[in-house]
Every structure is written in C-alpha cells, then in structure tokens.
Amino acid sequence: MALVADCGFRRNLGTGKSLSFVRHTQETSMPTNTAEIAKREKAALAAIRSAFGTEEDEFGATMFVSHHLEEIEAGYWQKHLGTDKPEPVRVLDILSLRSHWGDDDDDGIDVFDFTLPGEVTDYVISVRFDDDGEVDEISMES
C-alpha cells in the first residue's frame, strides 16, 4: 500500500480515505508504482544483457538460453525471431516480464521474473534487487 503525507493526513492512494493524522511528511518505503516498476524492468533487462555469456552468469540467463535453444522446436524460433536457429544473444530480445513480487514486504518489486513469450516454458530468469534498488542477483528458476 503506497502512502503519502498530505495536509497532515496520511491517505491511501488507492481509496483516498484518510488513515491517520501525521504532523510531518515522511518518505515511505519504496512505493509500488508504474514508474518504479518500469525503471526496475529496464534495469533488470540491462543487467541480463550485461551478464549474458559471462562466467558469473553460468547459472542465469546463459543457462536459460542454452537450455531453451536445445529444447524448443525450430518453429517457435522461426515464429518469434524469424530463424530456425537464432544466435543465443537474440533470445534475450524476446524476453517478457512474467511477474514481479516482493520478499518480506508487500511492495512487490524485489524480484522480477522474465520468460519467453507464449506458455512454452515454466522456467524464468529471475532478477533480484537489493534494498537500494540495485540488481543483486540473476538466476534461472522454475
């Protein structure tokens, strides 16, 4: 729930109802909003691209791509990338955000999961953010 201080009242942005009286304006923890989600989605995709093919990414996007290039039929790649056997890095071009969720709090932006379009896999590339909103980890998950 995103809260803001306004005219001495803290209001729920979703309903506009006053929840409590406050005498100061205080920044709440990172609110879930479309701008922050878009920012993190962009940062996550950039981190995936940057890490791809490196030793540190052995069990992240690199494994995700190699696994799916081996397992998915040529027709899928032809439909989505215009070739039966795409270069591995091209697979990153079609990643889509499946979900984003939170760990201990309810802001829902601690982890972003990306996958291939069209219910072709249960695997995701999971990008975890630290408390400062920086990418902390990239891994392949099921």
Secondary structure, DSSP 4 states (H G I P E B T S, - for coil): --EEEETTEEEETTT--EEEE-SS--PPS----HHHHHHHHHHHHHHHHHHTTSGGGTTTHHHHHHHHHHHS-HHHHHHHHSSSS--GGGGGGG-EEEEEE-SSSSS--SEEEEE-SSS--S-EEEEEE-TTS-EEEEEEE-
